[in-house]
Amino acid sequence: MKLKTKRNLMLIKKWGKEGIYMVIGCAIMAMGTALFLLPNKLSSGGFTGIATIIYYLSQMPLGATMVIINIPLFIMAFVRVGKETTIKGMIGTFMLAFFLDIFEKMEPLTEDRFLACIYGGICIGIGTAIILKAHASTGGTDMLSYIIRSYRPQFRAGNLIVIVDTIIVFLNVMVFKQIEIGLYSAIAIYIMGKMIDIIFEGIYFTKNMFIVSNQYKEISKQIEKTLDRSSTAIYAKGMYTRQKKMMLWCVGSRNDVARIKEIAKKIDPGSFIVISNAREAWGKGFR
């Protein structure tokens, strides 16, 4: 009985946390759409782009339009994808529509399309990432990708979303007959994607450094002494020379790169160094 109560409390806590995320995410998305993109006829792709076209052609409220055009998707998703995903998508869509109707009545924050595409993309990217952290969606292209992949699992969701977004932005250009709308919308979509990456993966980029040198022991000791960074020696074999060598692998911050290169070149001017991006590093000395 106690175990069941504990599980119920954990579920309530989980749902409460996800609900808060969805409210915050939808509010930020609606703000970016209604106060930046919509007044400037710009699109962030997805079904919001379709709703923007309908809004300018019929003056139908953006929130109501979003709900209506998502209804066929919800019916299909309920059958093909499952109840939980569909219900979360419906809740997200209604929340977004609610906040869109609120922000739509406010004065736009800028009529400069360049500023609108930048700040609109930032807001929508942040809002989308927060909603994704709640394992939810606001319907639209996300839900469409789930449905298509239920028929064709080999299709990549990312590719499907990009294709649909491209088509919708092209439709915006055709309807409004302004190529600038497409160009600015593309910037907004790019920024939106970058903001999602930053929120999910962080901004603290790290670097992989591989150093091939016969004096690897001295280099490793100096790196540890100077930067308090450890390194790992890996057995390697040069396929051209057929010689066995040791290769140092070291992970550090951007600021460490120049100093490690300086150390390696000072000890062994002939050392071979390769530097690459490591998106995240977890463990001692890092997160």
C-alpha positions in Angstrom: 0.0 0.0 0.0 2.8 2.4 0.9 4.7 1.5 -2.3 1.5 2.3 -4.3 1.1 5.6 -2.6 4.7 6.5 -3.2 4.3 5.7 -6.9 1.2 7.8 -7.1 3.0 10.7 -5.5 5.9 10.4 -7.9 3.4 10.4 -10.9 1.6 13.5 -9.6 5.0 15.2 -9.1 6.1 14.2 -12.6 2.8 15.4 -14.2 2.9 18.6 -12.2 6.4 19.3 -13.4 5.6 18.6 -17.0 2.4 20.7 -16.7 4.4 23.7 -15.5 6.9 23.2 -18.3 4.1 23.1 -20.9 2.5 26.3 -19.5 5.8 28.2 -19.5 6.9 26.8 -22.9 3.6 27.6 -24.6 3.5 31.1 -23.2 7.0 31.9 -24.5 6.2 30.3 -27.9 3.0 32.4 -28.2 4.8 35.6 -27.3 7.5 35.0 -30.0 4.8 34.2 -32.5 2.2 36.9 -31.7 4.5 39.8 -30.8 7.3 39.3 -33.3 6.6 37.0 -36.2 2.8 37.4 -36.9 2.7 41.2 -37.1 5.6 41.0 -39.7 4.0 38.2 -41.7 6.9 35.9 -40.8 6.8 32.2 -40.2 8.5 29.8 -37.9 7.4 26.9 -40.2 5.1 24.2 -38.9 1.4 24.7 -38.6 1.9 28.1 -37.1 3.0 29.2 -40.6 -0.2 27.8 -42.1 -2.2 29.6 -39.4 -0.4 32.8 -40.2 -1.5 32.6 -43.9 -5.1 31.8 -42.9 -5.0 34.7 -40.4 -4.1 37.3 -43.0 -6.5 35.8 -45.6 -9.6 35.5 -43.4 -8.7 37.5 -40.2 -9.6 34.3 -38.2 -8.0 34.3 -34.7 -4.7 32.6 -34.8 -5.4 30.4 -31.7 -8.6 29.1 -33.1 -7.0 28.4 -36.5 -4.3 26.4 -34.8 -6.8 24.2 -33.0 -8.9 23.6 -36.1 -6.1 22.6 -38.5 -4.7 20.2 -35.9 -8.0 18.3 -35.4 -7.4 15.9 -38.3 -3.9 15.2 -37.0 -5.2 14.4 -33.5 -7.8 11.9 -34.9 -5.1 10.1 -37.0 -2.6 10.2 -34.1 -5.1 8.7 -31.7 -5.4 5.7 -34.0 -1.7 5.4 -35.1 0.5 6.9 -32.4 -1.3 6.2 -29.1 -3.4 8.0 -26.4 -0.6 9.5 -24.2 1.2 11.3 -27.1 -2.0 12.5 -28.6 -3.4 13.8 -25.3 -0.2 15.6 -24.6 -0.3 17.1 -28.1 -3.8 18.2 -27.6 -3.1 19.9 -24.3 -0.1 21.6 -25.8 -2.1 22.9 -28.8 -4.9 24.2 -26.6 -2.5 25.9 -24.3 -0.6 27.5 -27.2 -3.9 28.7 -28.7 -5.0 30.2 -25.4 -1.8 32.2 -25.1 -1.8 33.2 -28.8 -5.2 34.7 -28.4 -4.0 36.7 -25.4 -0.7 38.0 -26.9 -2.4 38.6 -30.3 -4.4 41.5 -28.7 -1.2 43.3 -27.6 0.8 45.7 -29.7 3.7 44.1 -31.5 7.1 44.8 -29.9 8.8 45.6 -33.3 7.9 46.2 -36.9 11.5 45.7 -38.0 11.5 42.3 -39.7 15.2 41.7 -39.0 14.7 42.2 -35.3 11.4 40.2 -35.4 13.0 37.2 -37.0 15.8 37.2 -34.4 13.8 37.6 -31.3 10.9 35.6 -32.6 13.2 32.7 -33.3 14.8 33.0 -29.9 11.5 33.0 -28.1 10.0 30.1 -30.1 13.2 28.1 -29.8 13.2 28.5 -26.0 9.5 27.7 -25.7 9.8 24.6 -27.9 12.7 23.3 -26.0 10.9 23.7 -22.7 7.9 21.8 -24.1 10.1 19.0 -25.4 11.7 18.7 -22.0 8.1 17.9 -20.8 8.0 15.1 -23.4 5.1 16.9 -25.0 4.4 18.8 -28.2 2.0 21.4 -29.6 0.8 19.2 -32.4 1.7 20.5 -35.9 4.7 19.1 -37.7 5.8 17.1 -34.6 2.6 15.2 -34.6 2.7 14.8 -38.3 6.1 13.3 -38.1 4.9 10.7 -35.5 2.0 9.7 -37.8 4.2 9.4 -40.9 6.8 7.3 -39.0 4.1 5.0 -37.8 3.7 4.0 -41.5 7.3 4.4 -42.5 9.6 3.9 -39.4 12.7 4.4 -41.6 12.0 8.0 -42.1 13.9 10.4 -39.9 11.7 12.8 -37.9 14.2 15.7 -38.3 14.2 15.4 -42.1 10.4 15.3 -42.2 10.0 18.4 -40.1 12.6 20.3 -42.3 10.7 19.3 -45.5 7.3 20.4 -44.1 8.8 23.7 -42.7 10.4 24.4 -46.1 7.1 23.9 -47.9 5.2 26.1 -45.5 7.7 28.9 -45.7 7.5 28.7 -49.5 3.7 28.9 -49.3 4.1 32.1 -47.2 6.3 33.6 -49.9 3.8 32.6 -52.6 0.8 34.0 -50.7 2.3 37.3 -49.6 4.4 37.7 -52.8 7.5 38.9 -50.9 10.8 36.9 -51.1 12.0 38.8 -48.0 9.4 37.0 -46.0 11.0 33.6 -46.9 14.5 34.9 -46.2 13.7 36.3 -42.8 11.6 33.3 -41.9 14.6 31.0 -42.7 16.7 33.0 -40.3 14.0 32.6 -37.6 13.8 28.9 -38.1 17.6 28.6 -38.0 17.8 30.5 -34.7 14.9 28.5 -33.3 16.8 25.3 -34.0 20.0 26.7 -32.4 18.2 27.7 -29.3 16.7 24.2 -28.9 20.3 22.8 -29.2 21.6 25.2 -26.6 18.9 24.4 -24.1 19.2 20.7 -24.5 23.0 20.4 -24.9 24.3 23.5 -23.1 26.7 26.3 -24.1 29.8 25.0 -22.5 31.6 23.5 -25.5 34.6 21.3 -24.7 37.4 20.2 -27.0 39.0 16.9 -27.8 42.7 17.1 -28.2 44.8 14.2 -29.6 48.5 14.5 -29.5 50.9 12.0 -31.1 54.5 12.3 -29.8 57.4 10.2 -28.7 57.6 12.5 -25.7 54.0 11.9 -24.6 55.0 11.3 -20.9 56.6 14.8 -20.6 53.7 16.4 -22.4 51.2 14.7 -20.1 53.0 15.7 -17.0 53.3 19.3 -18.1 49.6 19.5 -19.0 48.7 18.1 -15.6 51.1 20.4 -13.8 50.1 23.6 -15.7 46.4 23.1 -16.3 45.4 20.5 -13.7 44.1 18.4 -16.6 44.6 14.7 -16.9 45.2 12.9 -20.1 44.9 9.3 -21.4 47.5 7.4 -23.3 46.2 5.3 -26.1 48.2 2.7 -28.0 48.3 3.5 -31.7 50.0 2.3 -34.9 50.9 4.5 -37.8 49.6 2.7 -40.9 52.1 4.5 -43.2 55.3 4.0 -41.1 54.0 0.8 -39.4 55.4 2.1 -36.2 53.7 1.7 -32.8 53.2 4.9 -30.9 51.4 6.4 -28.0 48.7 9.0 -28.5 47.5 11.3 -25.8 43.9 12.1 -25.5 43.0 15.2 -23.5 39.6 16.9 -23.0 39.6 20.6 -22.0 37.8 23.9 -22.4 38.2 26.4 -25.2 40.7 28.3 -23.1 42.8 25.2 -22.6 43.4 24.6 -26.3 46.1 27.3 -26.9 48.0 26.4 -23.8 48.0 22.6 -24.5 49.2 23.3 -28.1 52.0 25.5 -26.7 53.1 22.8 -24.2 53.1 20.1 -26.8 55.0 22.1 -29.4 57.5 23.4 -26.8 58.4 19.9 -25.6 58.2 18.2 -29.1 58.1 20.6 -32.1 57.4 17.6 -34.3 54.3 16.5 -32.4 51.1 15.8 -34.4 48.0 17.5 -32.8 44.3 17.1 -33.8 41.6 19.2 -32.1 37.9 18.5 -32.5 34.7 19.7 -30.8 33.2 17.6 -27.9 29.6 18.8 -27.4 29.5 17.9 -23.7 31.8 16.5 -21.0 30.6 14.9 -17.8 32.7 13.8 -14.9 35.6 14.9 -12.7 36.8 18.4 -13.7 33.7 19.0 -15.8 30.0 18.6 -15.0 
